[in-house]
Amino acid sequence: LSATSPASRTLESLEMVDAKSLSNFLINEHPQTISVILAHLEPEKKGEVLKRLPESLQAEVVLRLSNLD
């Protein structure tokens, strides 16, 4: 995704979704999918969403986030 693509702007609109709703939506997604989505959020929002995910999933998502280019 490039910063100017329509998909990128759509992901940025997730900033307006509250952390609880977003984490409930993402909980059944693959960790790589979650990490790609979280990569487009501001650090504070990213932390809020991560805190609401199960601990086992948190670790996997953080690992995958750290490996994103």
Backbone torsions as a table, in degrees:
resi	resn	phi	psi	omega
1	LEU	NA	133.6	174.9
2	SER	-97.5	160.7	-177.2
3	ALA	-64.4	-21.9	-177.6
4	THR	-100.2	-1.6	-178.1
5	SER	-74.2	151.3	177.9
6	PRO	-58.3	-34.8	179.6
7	ALA	-64.1	-37.4	179.1
8	SER	-64.1	-43.7	178.7
9	ARG	-64.1	-34.2	177.7
10	THR	-65.6	-43.3	178.7
11	LEU	-65.1	-36.4	178.0
12	GLU	-64.4	-27.5	178.9
13	SER	-68.3	-13.0	176.8
14	LEU	-65.7	-16.2	176.1
15	GLU	-58.9	-27.0	-177.6
16	MET	-82.0	-12.9	179.8
17	VAL	-85.5	135.1	-179.7
18	ASP	-68.1	153.3	-173.5
19	ALA	-60.0	-38.2	-178.6
20	LYS	-64.4	-46.9	179.9
21	SER	-64.3	-42.2	-178.9
22	LEU	-65.5	-42.8	179.3
23	SER	-66.2	-37.6	176.5
24	ASN	-64.2	-36.0	178.3
25	PHE	-69.5	-37.1	-174.4
26	LEU	-87.4	-15.3	-169.9
27	ILE	-55.6	-30.0	-178.8
28	ASN	-99.2	6.8	179.6
29	GLU	-85.8	161.1	176.5
30	HIS	-67.1	143.5	-179.0
31	PRO	-54.0	-35.0	178.9
32	GLN	-66.4	-40.2	177.9
33	THR	-63.2	-44.3	178.9
34	ILE	-60.8	-44.2	-177.5
35	SER	-65.0	-38.0	177.8
36	VAL	-64.1	-41.9	179.0
37	ILE	-66.5	-46.5	-179.0
38	LEU	-64.7	-28.9	179.7
39	ALA	-61.4	-21.3	-179.4
40	HIS	-93.0	1.7	-179.6
41	LEU	-98.7	158.0	173.7
42	GLU	-66.9	151.2	-176.3
43	PRO	-53.4	-41.2	-179.2
44	GLU	-63.4	-45.4	-180.0
45	LYS	-66.5	-41.0	178.5
46	LYS	-57.5	-44.6	179.4
47	GLY	-64.4	-41.3	179.2
48	GLU	-61.2	-43.9	-179.3
49	VAL	-67.2	-45.9	-179.8
50	LEU	-57.9	-41.3	-179.8
51	LYS	-60.0	-27.8	-176.7
52	ARG	-88.9	-6.2	176.8
53	LEU	-86.7	155.1	176.1
54	PRO	-58.2	145.7	-176.1
55	GLU	-55.3	-41.4	-179.4
56	SER	-63.2	-35.3	179.1
57	LEU	-76.2	-36.1	178.4
58	GLN	-55.0	-48.3	-177.4
59	ALA	-61.2	-43.5	-179.0
60	GLU	-66.5	-41.1	-179.8
61	VAL	-66.4	-43.4	179.2
62	VAL	-62.7	-41.2	177.5
63	LEU	-60.0	-45.6	-178.9
64	ARG	-70.0	-34.5	175.4
65	LEU	-61.9	-40.2	-178.2
66	SER	-68.7	-20.8	-179.5
67	ASN	-95.2	-3.2	178.8
68	LEU	-72.0	145.7	175.8
69	ASP	-89.3	NA	NA
